[in-house]
Each structure stands twice: as C-alpha cells, then as structure tokens.
Amino acid sequence: MSGTSLDGLDVAVCKISDFGTDTKCEVIHFATISYCDETKNKIRRVFSTETVELKYLTLLNPWIGTLHGHFINQKLTEWGIKSEEIDLIASHGQTIYHCPNSFHSFNDFNNGTLQIGDADHIAAETNIITLSDFRQKHIAAGFEGAPLAQYGDYNLFANHQKDTLLLNIGGIANFTFIGKGYDVNDLICTDIGPGNTLMDQYVQKHFGIDFDKNGEIASKGVINNDLLDSLLSLSFIKQAIPKTTGPELFNLQLLETLLSQLDIYVSPNDIMATLNEFTASCIVKHIHQLDITNSADVLISGGGAHNLSLVTKLKDKLGKHFRVMKLDKNGINADSKEAVLFAILANETVMNTNAGSKNAKQLTMGKISLPL
C-alpha cells in the first residue's frame, strides 16, 4: 500500500485463513520502505494535477510497478521468506488522481480514479501472482472508488457487543462505523475530509520537513477562527455521507485561495494550528452525524494516529462516551492496517464469495496478474 502521503510503500506479510466473517488474519511481518526524494519527485510530477505529460505518465506506470516489486523482493529476503511461500501479492498501487462525479463537470462521464504501478511488472519482478487495481470494480458497480475499508474492517474488527468506529487518518480521513449488532450491509463507510494532507503539504513547503511530528508546530500556534470558519464552510464538508474526496480538493491552492479571499495574514505556526483544528473538527462533526447514543470504541489508524496534538483534540471534542485509542488489535496496528485491508480484499476475490454482487460491501475487487 502506498497512500496519498507519498511517504513510502507499506509491506505486510499476512497469514489469512477462511473468508468473509470467518476471516482470520495474522500479520507476520510489517515494514514501511521510505521513498527517496527522487522517487517522491517523480510521483509529484503527476500527482493530483490536472495537466501532465502523457509520455512521462506512460513510462512512470511500469517503473513504479518494477520499483514496488523490487521493494517486495528486498523485504522478503530480509525476512528469510522465499517467493514460492507467498500465495498472492495485493497491490493497491499509487493513486495519482481521484475524481468522483462532484469533482468534474464532464456530463458524459461519471466517477473515476487512477492508480499506477503496473501489476504485471510486480508479478514479473517477484514471480508471485499479483492482484491490483481494486478500486475500478467499485466504480463499475456505481460507487465512487473509495473508501474501500469497509469489508476488511467488518471482517476483522466488528464487535457485536458495542459500537465500533474505525477511524483512518491518512492523507484523507475516513471512517467505518460498525454499530452494535450490525451486519455487513448496515455499516457506514465514508471519507470525511482532510487527514494529514493539508498539514503535510504546508510544512513541506514552509518548514522543509515531511510532516509535523506529534503536532509540535501546530501546538505552538493560535487557531485563526476566520480561516477555520472558511474551511468548515466548504461545500464538501456539508455534503451528506457517504462521500469521497482527495488531495485534488484539499491542497495548498485551496488554502491560498481562502487566505486571499479573507485578505489577512496568518503566521505559519497559526496556519498549522488552524489546519490541525480543521482536521479534528471535520472528524468530530461527521462522527456526531451518526447519532451514537451508546459508548463506542474509536480505533485510530494511519499517520494521524501518531499526531499527539490531533489525537488529544479528538479525545476532548468527542467526550467521555467515546474511548479513543490507537489501533492495536489482533496483531494489526495503526501503521499496517491499510496494507492488511487490501490483503483481505485479495483473499475475498480469489475465494469469489460474492461474485456478481452490486452491493458496495460485497464486491469482489482486483485484477489478477500472473508471473512470467
């Protein structure tokens, strides 16, 4: 899994048994292989931008696939695992543009999304069967291609004795709500707005670092309420759930436009404090839409789970009825969860448990690439 933060490739070795609600998953190994600056810059040339050089994109797609295959081989060697011991690779690929219907004005087109990192090249590089391109089936069935966490979340984390909310704070924040007694068709899975993407983009440009560790920069600033109100007034925030979004909307251009409209100066530390508050407020606003009346566990994953300032805000804003904690359950932790969820999707696809279903929670997703 490589997400919108562009920090690197998450590699999880998962031992999976059964399928559907009987799924059991043990994470044997996990590591994040950081992208070097050269790789990040290669991806940024095409990432979330409307205009790209087609020749360059055509060449980058197989290059990323081969790179990911090389990374997988590297980790398997380090872990003493032979390629023939691995049944399948589940590759999410690198999202470069996510475009739900609400993001465009082309009347002839509906939802779209594009991930690169060609799976044939991964299969050829590793000599392992590879499943990829999971989001296209979701779109083909009439949905938006994201988020896809709901099926794995339900199979692995449903607690039929109490309400459970799986909150992932990656570049974009999303959650899966599994109410007490819910079956897979009842749960709610949705993007809810920015996670780390605005904060990461801002500190990369203005502070020369990849991310605000522990929210330290944000904690030194003062929230600017005019800017915060403008951010919270964005039409996406007001849209009903479920919905999907990406850095195509939440980016520095948006921030600069809002600051220009307000015609005010806000110091860099204050901007970071405001962006941190914006992410927390978006998350809490959408959780409150669920009208949870019982106590609930909130299990946080993604890079935002390590942002102490953000997590403290969430605990304060949600209150005593919510038990907010970093995900660490059944051997799956805050960092490995998304990679594991795509392994679960691959397992469901080869088991073919819901072939032909048009229910978003029951689709089989992923294309199969065979080795040479």
N, C-alpha and C positions, 0 to 999 in steps of 0.2 A: 504494500500500500504506500502510495506517495500522494500526500494531500496538497491542499492549496497553499500551505505554508512554505512549500518548496524546501523544507529542511533536509530531506533525505528519503531513503527507502526503508520502510519498516518491514522486517522479515521475521515471520513467526513460523516455527515448526509445530504443527498441531497434530495430535493423535485424536482422531474423531471416530466414534462408534455410533451406530444407529443413525436415525434421521428424524426429521420432524420434531415433535415434542419429546421424543425419547433420545434426542441428541445429547451426547456427552463429549466434551472437548477438554483435552489436557494440553497445555502449552509446554512443550518440551524445551524449546529454546526461543529466545527473542532478542533481537538487536535492531537498532536503527543505524544504518550506514549513511553518514552525512554526505550530502552533495558538496563537492568543492565549489569554489566561487565560479570557476569556468563553466561547470555544468549548470549552476543556477542561472548564470547569464545567458547560456544557450536557451534555456527554457523561457526565461523572461522575455526574450525577443518575440515570442508568440503567445505568451500567457495573458489571457483576459484582455486582449487588444483586438479591435475590430479590423485592423489593417495589418496583414503580414505578407511576407514574401513567400509565394506559393512554392517556389523551388526549395527554399530553406526548410519549410514545414515538411515537404515531401521527404527530404533527406533526414530530418530530425526524428521522424517517426520510427524508422528501423534502428537508428543509432541509439535511441532511448531503450528500445527493446533489447538490443545486444548488451547495453550497459547494465540493465536490470538482471539479465541472465548472468553476466559476469559477477555481479554482486551476490547473487544466489549461490553460484559455484564457490565463491570466496568463503561465504559463511558456512556452507555445508562442509567444506574442507576443514575449517577451523573447528567445527563441532564434531568432526570424525564421522560424518554421515555420507554414505555412498549415494550417488544419484538414483540407483535402482531401488533404494529403500524408500524413496519418495513416490507416492502414487500420483499425485497431482500438484501442480502449482496453480494457485488462484491469483491472478494479476489484475489489480484494479486499473493499472496504467496511470499516466499523469494527465489529469484534467487540464486542458488549455482554454476551453471555453464552454460555459454552461449557459444555455439560452432558453428558458421557459417562455411560453407564449407572451407573458407580461413584459418581457424584455425587448420585444421587437414589434415592428408594425407591418410585417410582410403578411398580407392577407392570405396568400396561398400556402403558408407554412404554419406548422403548429409548434410543439416543443422540440428542442434539440439539445444535444450535448456532445462533446468531443473529447475523447481521451487518446493519448498517443503512447507509444511503447509497444510496437507490434509483437503480438504473442507468438507468431511463427518464429521470430528471431529468438525469443526467450526459449521456446521449445528446442530449437536447433542448438542454441548455446549450452543448454543444460542437459539435453537428451531426456527431458521429462515432459509428459503430457501437460499442456497449459490451458487453463480456462481464463477467458478475458472478456472485456467489453460488456460488463454486466448491465450497464445502465440502458442499453438500447432496447431490450425486451420490455423494460418498464415503460419506456416511451411508446413502443409499438402497441402496448396494451391500453394506451390512452392516458398515461400518467406523465410526470414531469422528469423522470430520470433520477430523482433524488427526493429525500434521503432514502437509502436502501437498508438502513439498520434494523428495521422493524422485525424482520423474520428471525434473524440471529438473536436479537435482543429478547424476543419472546421465548425462543427455544432454550436459551442459556440462563436467563435471569428472571423469568416470571416467578413471582411469589404469590401464590393464591391465597395467602393469609392476610396480605396487606397491599396497599397501593405502592407501586414502584415506578420511579421515573428515572430513565437512563438519559443523562444529560451529557452530550459530547460537545466540548468547546475546542474545536479545531480552528481553522481559518474562519469557518462559518459555524455558528452554534445550531445544534438541532437536538431534539429530544424524542424519546419514545415513552409514552405513558401507558403503563400496564396496570389497569385498575384491579382491585381485589376481585377475583373470580372471572376476570376477562378471559375469553378465548382469543385466538389469533386474529379473528375478524373484528374484534371490538377495539383493539388498541389504536392509539393515535400517534402518528409519527410525522414530524414536520421540521423543516428549517424554521428558525425564529429570528434570524438576523446575524449580525457580525459576532464572531467569537474573538479571535486574535487578529484578524486580517487588517483592520484599520490601525490598531496599535502597532503591529509588526511593521507595516508599510511606513508608518510615521517615524518610528525610531530608526529604521534602516536609513531613511533619508536624512533625518535631522540629528541623529546621535551616532550614526555609523556602527550600530550594533544590530544583531539579528532579531532580538526580542527584549522586552522589558522584564528581566529576571525578577521573579517574585513581586512584580508590580512596583519595584522600588522607585522608578521615575514617577509613576503616577501618584505614588503616596506623598511625593514632595510638592505636588501641585495643588491648586484650588480649582474646584469644578466651576466652569463658566456656564451659568444657567441659561443664558441666551443661546449659546451653541448647543447645549444639551436639548433644549426645547425644540430647536430646529431639527436636530437629528431624530428626536422622538416623533416629530410631525411628518416624517417621510411616509409616503403612501404605502410602502411595503409593510411598515410596522403596523398599519391599520388594517391590512388585509386579513381576512379570516384564515384560520388554519384548516387543513394542511396547505402548505405552500413551500416554495423552494427559491433559493437565491444563491448569490456567489459574489466573488470579488469584482465581477463585471459591474455590479451596482455599488458595493461598499468598497471604495477605493479613495486614494488621495485627491483625485479630481473632484469627487463629490464633496469631500471635506473643504477643499479650497473654494469651491463654488459657494458653499454655505457661509464660509467666513467672508467672502466677497460681498454676498448679499447683506450680511449683518453689518459690514463696514466697521469691524472692530479688530483690534489687535489682541491676540491671546498668546501668552508666552508658551514655549514648547512644553514646559512642565505642566502648565494648566491644561493644555490641549490633551496631554496624555491622561491627566486626571479625569478629564471630561469623557474621553473615549472609553476609559475603564468603567466609568459610571454608566455610560451608554450601553455597553455590553451587558453589565449586570442588570440594568433597568429593563432592557429588552427581554432578557431571560425571565425575570420575575414577572413582568407584565403578561407574558404568554403562559407561564405556569398558572397564574391566577385565573386565566380564562378557562382552565379545566374544572374550576369549582370543586377542588378536592376538599372534602369535609372531614376525612379521617386523617390520621397521621400517615406520613409517606416517607419512604426512603428515597433520597436523591443521590444517585451514584454517578459521580463526575468522571469523565474520561477526556482524553485529548490534552494538548499542551496547556490549555487554560486551567486544567486541574492543578498545575504547579504554580499558578499566579496567586500568591497568598492574598494580595490586596483584593483581587476579584472574588476569590472564594469567601473571604471574610464578609464582603458586601452581600453576597448571596445568602449567607447564613443569617445575617442581620435582617435583610429585607424579607426573607421567607418566613422567619419566625419559628416558634417552638414546635409547631405541628410537623415541621419537615426536618428529618435527620439527614443532613448534608455531609457526604463523605466521599473521599477519593475511591474510585472503583478498585477493588482488590478482592475478587471473588472467584472461586473455582479455578485459581491459578491464572486468571485473566486480569490484567491490571490496566491502569489508565492509559498507558502508552501502547500496549499491544492490542487493545480491544478492536480497533477498526480493521487491522490486518486479519484478526481472527474471524471477524464477521464475514469477510469475503471468502475465507476458507469454508465457512458454514454454507454460504451460498453455492460454492462449487460442489460441496457434498450433496446439497439438495438437488442440484442439476443432474449429477450423474446417477443419483437414485431415482430421478424422474418422478418424484412423488406427487406433483401437481401439474403434470403436462396438460396443456390446453386451458388451464385456468386463466381468467382475466381479472382475478382479484389481486390487487397490489401486494397483499400479504402472502400470496400463494403462488407467485410466478416462479418458474424455473428460469434462471438467467445465466448467461455466459456462453460464449462460443468456444469450441474445442479446437485446439491446435496440436497436431501430432509432431513428434520429433522426426528428424530426417531418417 
